[in-house]
Amino acid sequence: TNPAWKTTWVVISAILSPNTLRVIAGVLLIACLVVPRREGAPREALRLPTVVWSVMLLVASVLPLAIKVFIDRPRPGLAAVSAFGSAYPSSHAAAITAAVIGAWLVFAPLFRVHPWLVWAAVALVWLVSFARMALAVHYVTDLVGGIGLSLTFLSIALMVITAVEKRS
């Protein structure tokens, strides 16, 4: 791998890492729970969706870690960087998928979603997944597994949210 490209893929992997996304979700969750409510304030409409998105992202980004305990798949032998834990499923792919698709599911009813935002979301998932492959720390199946795990979790979460909304 070209050193400049390697640096690019490392930076992308670090900025959009599961840990970074967990910190963002955690900070937003704490802010929503700690900041006093101001009835009628425009931000109040975003409080519940932000809490839901944060919890969905936190859970979806931890699920791969639990699965890696049982599926101890080794990483590719020619990895360009060191990576923690086993390869399957990809935590990076699961977390970025949960972040962008979860945001779309939760916030789309509140805002007009432009088609380019959907493409931007797909591009982010692809970019992070490609970065992990370019660094040779994942096989394609690891990435597909991470994305599939997130999509499955988000589908279940959406069914639960829909059921709760119907009851109330």
C-alpha positions in Angstrom: 0.0 0.0 0.0 1.2 3.5 -0.9 2.1 5.3 2.3 -0.1 8.3 1.5 -3.1 6.0 0.8 -2.3 4.0 4.0 -2.4 7.3 6.0 -5.7 8.2 4.3 -7.3 4.9 5.2 -6.0 5.0 8.8 -7.4 8.6 9.3 -10.8 7.6 7.8 -10.8 4.5 10.0 -10.0 6.5 13.1 -12.4 9.4 12.5 -15.3 7.1 11.8 -14.3 4.4 14.2 -16.8 2.7 16.5 -15.2 4.4 19.5 -15.6 7.8 18.0 -19.2 7.1 17.2 -19.8 5.7 20.7 -18.4 8.9 22.2 -20.6 11.1 20.0 -23.7 9.0 20.9 -22.8 9.0 24.6 -22.3 12.7 24.8 -25.5 13.4 23.0 -27.4 10.9 25.2 -26.0 12.5 28.4 -26.8 16.0 27.0 -30.4 15.0 26.3 -30.8 13.5 29.8 -29.0 16.3 31.7 -30.0 19.5 29.9 -33.2 20.9 31.4 -36.3 20.7 29.3 -37.7 23.9 27.9 -41.2 23.2 26.7 -41.9 24.8 23.4 -38.2 25.2 22.5 -37.4 24.0 19.0 -34.7 21.6 20.3 -37.3 19.7 22.3 -38.6 18.1 19.1 -35.1 16.6 18.7 -34.6 15.3 22.2 -36.5 11.9 21.9 -35.2 11.1 18.4 -31.6 11.9 19.6 -32.0 9.6 22.6 -33.4 6.8 20.4 -30.6 7.3 17.8 -27.9 7.4 20.5 -29.1 4.2 22.2 -29.5 2.4 18.8 -25.9 3.4 17.9 -24.5 2.3 21.2 -26.2 -1.1 21.1 -25.4 -1.7 17.5 -21.7 -0.8 17.9 -21.3 -3.1 20.9 -23.1 -6.1 19.3 -20.1 -7.1 17.1 -17.8 -7.2 20.1 -20.1 -9.7 21.7 -20.3 -11.8 18.6 -16.5 -11.7 18.2 -16.2 -13.6 21.5 -17.9 -16.6 19.9 -16.6 -16.3 16.3 -12.9 -15.9 16.7 -12.0 -15.4 13.1 -8.4 -14.4 12.5 -7.7 -11.2 10.6 -6.0 -11.4 7.2 -2.3 -12.2 7.4 -1.0 -9.2 5.5 -2.6 -6.4 7.5 -1.1 -3.0 7.0 -1.9 -1.9 10.5 -2.6 -3.7 13.8 -6.2 -4.2 14.8 -7.8 -5.3 18.0 -9.7 -8.5 18.3 -10.9 -10.9 15.8 -12.1 -10.0 12.3 -15.8 -11.1 12.1 -18.0 -9.1 12.1 -16.5 -5.7 11.4 -17.2 -3.3 14.2 -16.4 -0.4 11.9 -18.9 -1.4 9.3 -21.6 -2.2 11.9 -21.1 1.2 13.7 -21.1 3.4 10.6 -24.1 1.6 9.2 -26.0 2.0 12.5 -25.0 5.7 12.7 -26.2 6.7 9.2 -29.1 4.3 8.7 -30.2 4.8 12.3 -30.1 8.6 11.8 -32.2 8.3 8.6 -34.8 6.1 10.3 -35.1 8.3 13.4 -34.7 11.8 12.0 -36.2 11.5 8.5 -39.8 11.9 9.8 -38.8 15.3 11.2 -37.0 16.7 8.2 -37.2 16.6 4.4 -34.6 14.0 3.4 -32.8 15.0 0.2 -31.8 12.1 -2.1 -28.2 13.1 -2.0 -28.2 12.5 1.8 -29.1 8.9 1.2 -26.3 8.6 -1.3 -23.9 10.3 1.2 -24.9 7.8 3.8 -24.2 4.9 1.5 -20.9 6.5 0.5 -19.8 6.8 4.2 -20.6 3.1 4.8 -18.7 2.2 1.6 -15.8 4.5 2.4 -15.3 3.0 5.9 -15.7 -0.5 4.6 -13.2 0.1 1.8 -10.7 1.7 4.2 -10.8 -1.4 6.4 -10.3 -3.7 3.3 -7.5 -1.4 2.0 -5.7 -1.7 5.3 -6.1 -5.5 5.0 -7.7 -5.9 8.5 -10.9 -7.4 7.1 -12.2 -9.7 4.5 -15.2 -8.7 2.5 -17.4 -11.2 4.5 -16.4 -9.4 7.7 -17.7 -6.1 6.4 -20.9 -7.7 5.0 -21.4 -9.4 8.4 -21.0 -6.0 10.2 -23.4 -4.2 7.9 -25.9 -7.1 8.0 -25.8 -7.2 11.8 -26.5 -3.5 12.0 -29.3 -3.7 9.5 -30.9 -6.6 11.4 -30.6 -4.8 14.7 -32.0 -1.6 13.3 -35.0 -3.5 11.7 -35.8 -5.1 15.1 -35.4 -1.7 16.9 -37.7 -0.1 14.3 -40.3 -2.8 14.9 -40.1 -2.2 18.7 -40.4 1.5 18.3 -43.4 1.2 15.9 -45.1 -1.2 18.4 -44.5 1.2 21.3 -45.8 4.1 19.3 -49.0 2.2 18.4 -49.6 1.4 22.1 -49.3 5.1 23.2 
